Amino acid sequence: MTLTNTLLKESKAARWTALMLIAFTMLAAYFFVDMLAPLQQLLEVNYKWNPQVYGTFSGSEYYLNMFGFLLVSGIILDKLGIRFSGLLSTALMLLGGLIKLYALTDYFNSGGFGFGFFDSFLTWMPASAKLASVGYAIFGIGVEMCGITVSKTIVKWFKGKELALAMGMEMATARMGASGAFFFSSMIAGDEPNKVVIVGCVLLIIGFLTFLTYIIGYDIRLDKQTKAEKTEGHAEEEFKFSDIGKIFSNKAFWYISLLCVLFYSAVFPFLKYAVNMMQNKLDISAEIGGWISGLLPVGTILLTPIIGGFIDKKGKAASTMMLGATLLFISHLIFAIAPPSLTLYIIAIMVLGVAFSLVPASLWPSVPKVVEERYLGSAYAVVFLIQNWGLGLIPAFIGIVLNSVNPGVAEALANGDVTAKYDYTIPMLIFASLGIFALIFGFLLKMEDKKKNYGLEMPNIQH
């Protein structure tokens, strides 16, 4: 008896419902990632987090991953499976979230448990920022492990089907969380940033429960069917540690990874500073700046699935990445050198939103085309690891640059001078330059695809 035609993933309703469950977990995670971004000025006033402190904190989500934790996460995923990796990652996100919440409480900052220790070193950084960074780093291990787990899960259910569309829908759902953070964080927080962290932790709990529902209702059932199929002579070769070497020797994989780190380093770190940049350039409130910044993920919610569907049917993934990198450069150049204008900045955010739809919708479904499925989890982990170096270092670097090109501004704001302004020209030019380098690696990827015939310019759907 052959079970191929009766596999649960052959049911459209089953595979799309499974996708919805795991996508909500990522929605919760993305809300938590960006929920403090609109509150940079409030954190500076309430907790004395100057740009260097804020930049260091913003990058802390990635610090532990930068030093090997992500690679371990990929190996755990390939060796122990989606269920173990999913539950572990969601639990780590919640643990990190609770530590971050504690760091912003009045109890801790009034000398509560652990305050003395965290106040005793790196005195340029407040104790609240140091403990929040620890929590954010633990959360970062969880969210990146969850990201690669979700990516491999989508390939498991959609390979040979609507893979790019499914990944686009997952990304769109996740970015609803980011949009919610930019739209509502200032409203929720009022004058107390820890209020929005409470909301973030509640969402992480719900996200844990939706992933658990996916495991019980879908993953276990599909694995039972797949195991029965393998006993009929269709067993696949299992992951071996030597497969890691095959990842590192693959030129196309490196081009994808380097394009990824450059592109994402010009988007997520930018969003950490976007609200404050617009407050300083346009003299608007944090609420208005948050709504403008929130347009970026809103646009991707609509466009990413559409672009994913196009790539599934028509291909052109490498060309799409190059177009996205070009639009990224144009957007940041507007922020850097164009005259301050609310209308122009809204247009620039929308252009960046188009870029942020084009590249992820084409990049992530390309990875399974250049590596074998048995070590796909590790391959995604390496991409995320390289990406995390950029996402960890760029926010701190931008904070240092912002501080150095604006002498005396942080001190003036700390002393209550509300007229003091930061000049963001140099940071925006740095972000623009990342788009140029991303475009170069997109071109190299397209040339490598022509040589090796990976099929990056070919449709994903197999007829």
Secondary structure, 3 states (H helix, E strand, C coil): CCCHHHCHHHCHHHHHHHHHHHHHHHHHHHHHHHCCHHHHHHHHHHHCCCHHHHHHHHHHHHHHHHHHHHHHHHHHHHHHHHHHHHHHHHHHHHHHHHHHHHHCCHHHHCCCCCHHHHCCCCCCCCHHHHHHHHHHHHHHHHHHHHHHHHHHHHHHHHCCCCHHHHHHHHHHHHHHHHHHHHHHHHHHHCCCCHHHHHHHHHHHHHHHHHHHHHHHHHHHHHHHHHHHHHHHHHCCCCCCCCHHHHHHCCHHHHHHHHHHHHHHHCCHHHHHHHHHHHHHHHCCCHHHHHHHHHHHHHHHHHHHHHHHHHHHHHCCHHHHHHHHHHHHHHHHHHHHHCCCCHHHHHHHHHHHHHHHHHHHHHHHHHHHHHCCHHHHHHHHHHHHHHHHHHHHHHHHHHHHHHHHCCCCHHHHHHCCCCCCCCCCHHHHHHHHHHHHHHHHHHHHHHHHHHHHCCCCCCCCCCC
